[in-house]
Structure formats: C-alpha cells, structure tokens
Amino acid sequence: MTYSKPLIDDIFGGIRPAARALDKAATTIQGWYDAGTIPQKHWNDVIKTAKEFDHHLTPDDFFPVKSPDASSFGYPFEKRHCLSIDDFHRPDIETLLSLGEHYLDLNVQKNPDRSVLKGKTLINVFFENSTRTEKSFELAGKRLGADVISMQIASSSVKKGETLLDTAATLNAMNPDILVVRHGSSGAPALLSQKVSCSVVNAGDGMHEHPTQALLDALTLRQAFDGQIDGLRIAICGDILHSRVARSNVKLLNMLGAEVRLVGPPTLLPTDADRWGVDIFHEMKTGLKGCDVVMMLRLQLERMSGAFVPSKREYFHFHGLDRTKLGYAKDGALVMHPGPMNRGVEISSDIADDPDISLITQQVETGVAMRMGILHALSEAQDRSKGANR
C-alpha cells in the first residue's frame, strides 16, 4: 500500500539524495518512507523537484492507482467541512477513500511518529449517544497525533438550556481545529459550521445524513470486492424512513456506480424515495433477487411516534434477514449493518456472526481508518488554505 517508497527510490535514488534534492532533513524523508505517505502539503515541492530529474509527476502519482482509468486518485482535496455526501464530487470521494485505504494498514495507523494532526485540537460534540462513532473518531484523532476532547453533553450547559448558537460561540472560543458533531436535529452540524472558524464533521444529524458512515461502508465494500463498487447490486433494507445512513449511502453508492435498491414496508419508506435514483421493493424475495450485498438497517423505534410496524416479531417474519431470505440474493452475497443491531428484529444472530458472509466486524474496523483519512484530508486542506492566505 505504500506509495512514497517508489517515488523516493526511483526518482531520487534513496532517502539521503531525496533529502538533498528537496532541501529537507533526512529524518523527514525517512518519516515519509516509513509511513508510506508524503504529506499533501509537500506534493508541489516534490513535483517541481522531480522535473529536474526528468520525472514528470502529477497528484495522481501520490496515491496507489487501482486501474488505468482511476485518474481522480490524488485529486487535491479542498473542502473545509464534511457535512453531506452532496458536498463532494467524485474526485473528492476517491481521494478520501484512497486515504482511508492507506490507513487500513495497522502499522501505518499505529505509527508513533504519525503527526498529521500534531498540535491540532479535535473536539467530539455528541448531542446524541453513539459509543461506536464517538470512540472511532476519538481513536482516529489520537492516532493522527491530535489533542482529542470528548464533551460530556449530559452534564454540559446544553442540558441547562443553552442554545446551539451559544454552544457554537463557546466551542469557537476554545479555538479547535476540527469539531465532530452528532445531533438529533437535521441541519445542526451545518448551522454550527457557519458559526465557527474550524472544520466541522457531521457524525449524524437527525434523519438527514451520516456521511462518514457511508464512506466507511464504501471502503468496506472496496476491500470485499477487490476495489470494485461499480456494477454491484446493493439492497438497503428496513427502516429507510428514519435512517440517515440510508440517505448518505444511496447518494454515495449511486455516485460510485452501484445499482441501489430500497426494500421495506411502505410505512418505513420515505414518500420521495422514488426520486432517489433507486428501485423500490416491499418484499424481501423480490428486492434481494440477484443482489451482491444486503445492507440491513436498525428499526429506529425511538424516532417513531406511531405504529409503523405491527410488532417486532411480525417485522422480523417479513423483513428481518435470516437464511431463507438471504437465499433470495445472489450466491455468495455479503451482509452489512451499520450498528447497533437489534438481533432477532432486523437480522438473525447466525447471519450477523457468520464470518463467511458478514462484513459487520469489518465495518467497525474500517471505521477508524476511514475517519483517519477524513481528518487527514480536512487537516491538510486547512494547512493549504492558511498557506495561501499568508
């Protein structure tokens, strides 16, 4: 997975010659060499210097290219925030996924010299509980060298009646570099992003979006299908209506060329789902036919104010994933779930725990790497922006 070694060896002839040519300390080049990455803020210098050695590089050369047509790898990432999949173009997504893929290597992830976020502060602001997502961002930030603070909202001023805008002012006064925000109201992270001077990452807002979950799901699929998402038939099943994960995944998977299906009872499908660019099914038998991937969603009872399903038992009978229903999909189909799972409600334990078909554990593992990639990209975009304004 490394891509700095061939650049350093093939173009400059090794670490010390590269250090002389680039006017950098040998220890700096050694750090790039060991980590397998060249920080994005140094790409222009490397490209310029490589010309003197008759090598003509482009940003694409700084990422592992999967295929000849993957020209968008290495596209300069310029986004300030990560609020919605809609904010990104395909090259942005490819860059984020490539960085996430790089951090899947645990030796790279746990490199004690990693300093992408050294001297920067990341604050997790979770107005809704989510142990999985919060700890994933906390670990990602720490592994990149950031100072990480996780606010205890239950005992904060928010619970005492402080408004979101007052909270924004308080947070901004702490001078963080990145805020990771999870909120029960759609649009809250976007509103905060307009009131603070740092980058904001949406870790889930109401029934709107959860972009980092969609990105980690896409990275998990890339690993499972040898880098190929284009052409996959993917069924997203269950409580689509209340799922921000479904909304982000539909946007991202469509962008990456997958054929997306929504499968669920009419009461749990959004009224505008027919405009999402997907095929809609109400029965698992027809909806899963020929699918490569079955992505199950949690039945979000806490967001339901009425009787959306007759009972959990009946819901599982018709729309919960068991061996019989999985048999409707393509042979060898794989199963995903963003968690937390309601076993025996939307998925059976023998499906969830079967390592031959379940990608659920891999989704959790991929989450840290993908979020490291996102934080890395936002941090270096910040650095370039500050450099341009000097």
N, C-alpha and C positions, 0 to 999 in steps of 0.2 A: 504493500500500500504506500510505501514511501515514494516521494517524487523529488525531494531535494537532493538525494544522493546522485542520481544520474546527471542532474544539472551541474552539480559541483564537480563531479569526477570528469564527465565527458567534455564540458566546456572549459573549465579552468584547470583541470588536472589535479584536483585534490583540495584539501582544506587550506593549507598554507598559501598555495598560489591564488586561491579564491580570495583569501583574506587580503593579500597584497593588491590584487586587481580591484577589489571593491572598497579598499581602504577601511576594512573592518578588523576588529580584533579576531585572532584565530579562535578564541573561545566562543565568540559569537557565531562564527561559521560552524564550529563544532556543535553548538547547540542546535542549529538548523539541521545539521547532518544527523544527529542522534534522534531528534524529534521527528524527522522525516518531513518537515514543513519549512517553507520560507514565509515569514510573515508578510501579509499582503502589502504593508506599507513600504516594503523593500523591493517589490516587484519591478518598479520602474527603473531603479538603480541597476538591478541585475540585467534587465533587458537592454539598457543603454550600454553597459559594460560588455555584455556578451557580443555586441556588434563588433567590438574591437578584436574579438577572437573569431570573427567570421561566422557567428551563430546568430540567427535572426529569430528571436523568441517572441511569443505573444502570450497574453494572460492564460490562454488555454494550456500552455506548457507547464503551468504551475499546479495543475490538477491531473490525477490519473484519468486519462480518457478511455471510456469504455468501448467506443466504436468510432469509425471514421466520421460519422455524421453528428457526433456529440460535440459540436462546435461551441456550445454555450457553456461548457465547463470552464471555470475560471473567469467568468464574466464579473467585472468589478461590481461588488455589492455596495449600493449607495443608500439603502433605505435606513431611515432613522429609527423606525419602530417596527414591531411585529404584532400587528393588531388583527389582520384579516388576510386570508388567502387572496382576496381580491386585490390587495395592495401590491402583489408580486407578479412579475412577468415570468415566463418560462425560464429564461436565463437566471433570474434570481433564485428560483426553486432549485435548479440544477446545481448552482453554487452552494446553497445551503445543504442539499443532500450530499454533495461531494465532501463538504467539511464534516458533516455528521458521519459519513462513511469512514473518513480518516480517523475519527475518534473512536470508532468501534474497536480499534486495536488497543487493548488494555495497557500495553506497555507505553503507548503514546499517551493514553488517558491519565495514567498514574505517574508520568514522568515528574519527579520532584522539582525539576528545573523549569517546568511549564510556567510561563509568565505573561500569557496573552492579556490577562486582566489584572496583572500585578499593579498595586496602587489604586485600583478602582473599587468602588463600593456597589454591591448589588443588594437591593432590599426586596425581600418577598413580602407582599402585602396581600394576604388572603382573607377576604371578607367571607368566603365560604371555605369550609374544611375540605382538604384534599391531601391526605398524607402522601399519596403516591406522587402527585405532581409537585408539591412543595419540596419534598425531600429530593426529588430528581433535580430540580433547579438548584437547590442548596448544594448538592454534591457536584453538579456541573460547574457552578461558580467557584467552589473551593478548589476543584481540580485545575481550574484555569488560573488560580492564584488570586482571586478576588477576596475582599473582605465581605462576608455574607452576613446579613441580618435578616432574621425572620420575625416579623412583627406579630405579637400575640393580640390579635384583634379582639378576642373575647374579653380582654382586660384593658383595652385601649379606650381612648376618648370617643371612638366611633360608637361604642356601646352606651356612651353617656350622652349621645345626641349630637355629636359633631357632624357637620355636613361633609359630603365628599369633597367639596371645593376647599373647605377648611383643612381637611386632611391633606389635600394636594399641596396647599401652602406650607403645611408643617413638614411634609416629606421633602419638598423642594428646598426648604431651609437647611436640610441635612446634607445637601449637595451630593446626592447619589449619582452614579453614572448610569445605572440600569434599574428600573422598577419592574418587577414581575407581579402582575395584578390579576387576581381572581375575584370576581364579583357576581352577585346574584342578579344584577340588572344589566340588560343588554346595553352596550354602548358606554359603560362606565370606564373601562380602560382607555377608550378613545377620548373621552372627556378629560381624563387625567392627563393624557398625552399633550393636550392643548394648554395645560396649566403648569407643566413642569418643564425644566430645561434639560432633562435627560431622556434617554431612550426608555420606551415602555413596551413590555412584552405582555400580550394578552394570554393569560393562563386559563381562560374560560370565562365568558360573560353571559349570564342568563341563558337564554335559548338562542343566542346569536352565533358565536363561533368558538373554536378551540384550535387555533392554527398549529400550535406546536404538537398537539396530539396527531393531527393529520400528517404532519411532516414525519413524525417518528413512525407512523403506520406505513407511510410510503417507503421509508428507509427499510423497515422490516420486510416489506414485500420485495424490495430490490434484492435483499440478501437471499430471500427464499426462492426467487425466480431468476437468479443469475443476472441481476441488473435490469431485467425487462419487465416493465409495467404496461407498456403499450400493447393493446390487444387482449389483456386479461379481462375476463368477465367476473365482476365482483358484485355480490349481493350484500347490501346493508339491510339488516333485518331487525324488526322490533319496534321500539318506541322512537320513531323518527321525529314525531311532532315535538318532543321536548329535548331533542338531542342536538347540542351544539357541535358534538363530534361528527355527527352525520352531515351537517351543513358544510363544515370545513372539508371533510373527506370527499364529498361529492364534487366540490369545486376543484380540489387538488387532483383527484383521480381523473376527472374529465380533462383537466389541463395536460395530464401525463398520458392521455390516450387510452385509458381503460374504458370498458363498457360497463356502466354502473346501473344496477337495479336496486329499487327500493321494495322491500317486502314487509308487509304488516297489515293489521286490521285497519279498515277505513277510519276508525276513531283515533288512530295513532299516526296518521299521515297528514302532513300539512296540506291545506287547501290549495296552495300554489305549487305543490310538488311537481305537477305536470309541466311546469316551466323551468325545471331544474336541469333539463337535458338528460333525463334518466327514463328508464322503463319502470312502470309501477305494477306490482302484483299484490294480491291479497292472500294468496295461498302459497305455502312453502313449496308444495310439489311443483307447481309451475314456475315459481320465482327462482328456485335453485337449479332448475334444469340447465345443465351444461356449464355451471359456474366453476371457476377455478378457486375462488375464495369466498368464504361465507363469514361476514363480519357481523357478529351479534351485538346488540345494544342492551343496556340495562333498562329495565322497566322503572322509570323515574316516578315512583308513587308520590314523592314529596312535592312534585310540581303539578300534581293532578288535583283539581278542585272538584271533580265529579267522577262518575262511574265510567271510566274509559274502557275497562275490561270487566267481564262478569265476575271473574275470580282468578287468582293466581294459578290454580290447578287447571282451569279451563284454558287460560292463556298458554300454559306450557303444552297442553294437549294439542293445540292448533298451531302455535307459533314458537314454541320452545325447541331448541335444537337438540335432537337425540340421534341415535344411529340410523333410525329409519329415515328421518328427514334428510340427514346428511347424504344418505344413499341416492337422493334425487339429484345431487350435484355431480360434477364430473368425477371420475375415478381419480383418487389422489388429491381431491380438493383439500385445501387448508382452512383452518378456522382461526378467527381473530376475535378479540373482545377488549375494549379499552379499559375495562375495570372501573369500579369494583363489580364483581359478578354476583348475581343472585342465582346461586345454584338451584336447579330444580324449578326455576321460573323462566329464565330465557335460555339456559343452557344446562345440560346434564353434566355431572361431575366426570363421568367416564370420557366424555368428549373433551372437556376443559383440561383434563390431566393426562391426555394421551400425547406423548411427545412426538409421535409419528404424524399427527395431524394438527396439533395445536401450536399456534405461534404466540400464545398469550405471554409466556415467560420471556420470549424473545422481545416482545413489545416493551416490556419493562426494562430489559437490559439495554435495548436500543434507545430508550427514552433519555438516559443520561448522555449518551454520545450525541444524539441529535440536538439536545439542548446546549451541549458544549459548542456544537457547530453554530447554532443560532447566536449565542452570546459572543462567540469569536467574531462572527461576521458583523454584528452590531458594533462591537468594540472597535474594530479596525475601520469601520465606516466613520465612527466618531473621530478617530485619530486623523483620518484623511481630511475630514471636514475642518477640524481645528487647524491642521497644517495649511489648508487652502486659505483660511481666514487670517493667517498671520501676516 
